Amino acid sequence: MDLRRVVTGVSGSAGSLQALRFAAEMARSNQAELVVVLAWVPPGGDMADRRMPSAELRRIWRQAARERLSRAVELAIGGPPADVEFEPEIVRGEAGPALIEVACQPGDVLVIGSGRHGPLRRMLACKVSRYCLGHGRCPVIAVPPAQLADDAHGLRWFMLRRRLVRSGNELHPAGA
């Protein structure tokens, strides 16, 4: 396969940052273009925007999306890479369809974060991953979350448990 572009989406989540790291390395090792996509929808959705259109609010929302994309690239790979062709894209729309629309050329590969593991979490929260895997028109690579993301999730549970115990709301096993 002649790999020309590596497309990945970012949202700022740990999974999307891990996918961006993987995509950047893949683009670098194949001398391919790195296309980083941030999809956005107006607060309240498109219906709210159509009911009360505001050019000024749209400008603010696009600027906020540009800043989120820039911040995600900075966090994941330290800024736009100098050693690969880099194309940031801001797309208005839902993330799954936007990624499929961008990653449609011959020689494209789409890299997505697969989210946390676990059946309930996958069923409820991995809509973008499932959409891209089901509708992709090019090869789709799902990158598992970094161990650090799993560890951080466990740490959040530990801190919540600690707060509950300190406040006197002792956690008890079911049936005890």
C-alpha positions as semicolon CSV with decimal commas, in nm:
position;residue;x (nm);y (nm);z (nm)
1;M;0,000;0,000;0,000
2;D;0,124;0,345;-0,089
3;L;0,067;0,543;0,232
4;R;0,022;0,913;0,152
5;R;-0,170;1,057;0,447
6;V;-0,218;0,957;0,808
7;V;-0,542;1,111;0,935
8;T;-0,626;1,129;1,305
9;G;-0,883;1,308;1,513
10;V;-0,818;1,489;1,837
11;S;-1,054;1,592;2,111
12;G;-0,807;1,646;2,392
13;S;-0,891;1,312;2,556
14;A;-0,609;1,081;2,665
15;G;-0,710;0,832;2,395
16;S;-0,700;1,090;2,117
17;L;-0,359;1,217;2,232
18;Q;-0,225;0,860;2,228
19;A;-0,368;0,813;1,876
20;L;-0,202;1,139;1,765
21;R;0,135;1,020;1,896
22;F;0,096;0,693;1,706
23;A;-0,019;0,873;1,388
24;A;0,275;1,116;1,401
25;E;0,524;0,831;1,430
26;M;0,350;0,641;1,150
27;A;0,359;0,949;0,923
28;R;0,726;1,007;1,009
29;S;0,833;0,649;0,936
30;N;0,642;0,642;0,603
31;Q;0,720;1,000;0,492
32;A;0,346;1,063;0,477
33;E;0,144;1,376;0,550
34;L;-0,002;1,401;0,901
35;V;-0,359;1,535;0,895
36;V;-0,495;1,624;1,240
37;V;-0,871;1,683;1,256
38;L;-1,077;1,845;1,528
39;A;-1,452;1,821;1,473
40;W;-1,682;2,058;1,656
41;V;-2,054;2,118;1,696
42;P;-2,199;2,445;1,828
43;P;-2,306;2,441;2,194
44;G;-2,669;2,334;2,190
45;G;-2,621;2,163;1,854
46;D;-2,684;2,268;1,497
47;M;-3,057;2,312;1,557
48;A;-2,995;2,582;1,820
49;D;-2,751;2,755;1,583
50;R;-3,008;2,751;1,300
51;R;-3,278;2,894;1,526
52;M;-3,065;3,184;1,650
53;P;-2,776;3,230;1,402
54;S;-2,493;3,456;1,511
55;A;-2,186;3,521;1,296
56;E;-1,997;3,648;1,602
57;L;-2,069;3,332;1,803
58;R;-1,963;3,112;1,509
59;R;-1,635;3,303;1,488
60;I;-1,577;3,253;1,862
61;W;-1,658;2,880;1,836
62;R;-1,422;2,831;1,539
63;Q;-1,146;3,014;1,728
64;A;-1,205;2,796;2,035
65;A;-1,180;2,486;1,812
66;R;-0,849;2,611;1,666
67;E;-0,714;2,665;2,017
68;R;-0,825;2,316;2,127
69;L;-0,654;2,163;1,824
70;S;-0,336;2,358;1,889
71;R;-0,337;2,264;2,258
72;A;-0,392;1,893;2,177
73;V;-0,104;1,890;1,925
74;E;0,119;2,063;2,180
75;L;0,029;1,815;2,456
76;A;0,063;1,504;2,239
77;I;0,371;1,572;2,026
78;G;0,513;1,905;2,143
79;G;0,368;2,113;1,860
80;P;0,353;2,076;1,482
81;P;0,626;1,836;1,373
82;A;0,905;1,984;1,163
83;D;1,003;1,655;1,000
84;V;0,667;1,566;0,838
85;E;0,416;1,753;0,629
86;F;0,149;1,870;0,877
87;E;-0,208;1,970;0,797
88;P;-0,442;2,074;1,080
89;E;-0,814;2,072;0,993
90;I;-1,109;2,215;1,182
91;V;-1,434;2,052;1,067
92;R;-1,782;2,151;1,178
93;G;-1,982;1,835;1,246
94;E;-1,990;1,519;1,451
95;A;-1,649;1,356;1,495
96;G;-1,716;1,015;1,336
97;P;-1,864;1,138;1,007
98;A;-1,610;1,422;0,990
99;L;-1,315;1,181;1,020
100;I;-1,462;0,946;0,758
101;E;-1,515;1,242;0,523
102;V;-1,154;1,362;0,559
103;A;-0,996;1,014;0,537
104;C;-1,136;0,920;0,196
105;Q;-0,847;0,955;-0,049
106;P;-0,641;0,669;-0,193
107;G;-0,340;0,610;0,030
108;D;-0,511;0,733;0,349
109;V;-0,500;0,559;0,687
110;L;-0,724;0,670;0,972
111;V;-0,584;0,640;1,326
112;I;-0,832;0,661;1,614
113;G;-0,813;0,617;1,988
114;S;-1,002;0,310;2,104
115;G;-1,100;0,449;2,443
116;R;-1,087;0,260;2,771
117;H;-1,152;-0,110;2,776
118;G;-1,446;-0,274;2,943
119;P;-1,781;-0,379;2,798
120;L;-1,995;-0,111;2,962
121;R;-1,755;0,170;2,872
122;R;-1,729;0,051;2,510
123;M;-2,106;0,028;2,480
124;L;-2,170;0,376;2,621
125;A;-1,878;0,594;2,521
126;C;-1,687;0,473;2,216
127;K;-1,929;0,604;1,955
128;V;-1,663;0,770;1,742
129;S;-1,441;0,460;1,737
130;R;-1,731;0,232;1,649
131;Y;-1,853;0,470;1,380
132;C;-1,510;0,496;1,216
133;L;-1,448;0,121;1,230
134;G;-1,790;0,053;1,078
135;H;-1,792;0,322;0,810
136;G;-1,425;0,372;0,719
137;R;-1,341;0,389;0,349
138;C;-0,970;0,337;0,418
139;P;-0,775;0,123;0,665
140;V;-0,860;0,222;1,023
141;I;-0,616;0,164;1,308
142;A;-0,757;0,170;1,661
143;V;-0,487;0,261;1,915
144;P;-0,546;0,129;2,267
145;P;-0,518;0,377;2,553
146;A;-0,185;0,428;2,719
147;Q;-0,129;0,248;3,047
148;L;-0,104;0,591;3,208
149;A;-0,467;0,665;3,111
150;D;-0,583;0,341;3,272
151;D;-0,375;0,415;3,580
152;A;-0,519;0,767;3,601
153;H;-0,871;0,627;3,582
154;G;-0,790;0,394;3,871
155;L;-0,643;0,686;4,062
156;R;-0,965;0,887;4,016
157;W;-1,163;0,597;4,168
158;F;-0,916;0,573;4,455
159;M;-0,946;0,947;4,526
160;L;-1,329;0,932;4,514
161;R;-1,329;0,634;4,750
162;R;-1,090;0,815;4,983
163;R;-1,316;1,124;4,991
164;L;-1,624;0,911;5,063
165;V;-1,449;0,731;5,348
166;R;-1,321;1,059;5,494
167;S;-1,667;1,215;5,484
168;G;-1,815;0,920;5,673
169;N;-1,993;0,773;5,370
170;E;-1,818;0,438;5,408
171;L;-1,829;0,215;5,102
172;H;-1,963;-0,133;5,176
173;P;-1,946;-0,438;4,951
174;A;-2,280;-0,547;4,807
175;G;-2,464;-0,788;5,036
176;A;-2,264;-0,689;5,347
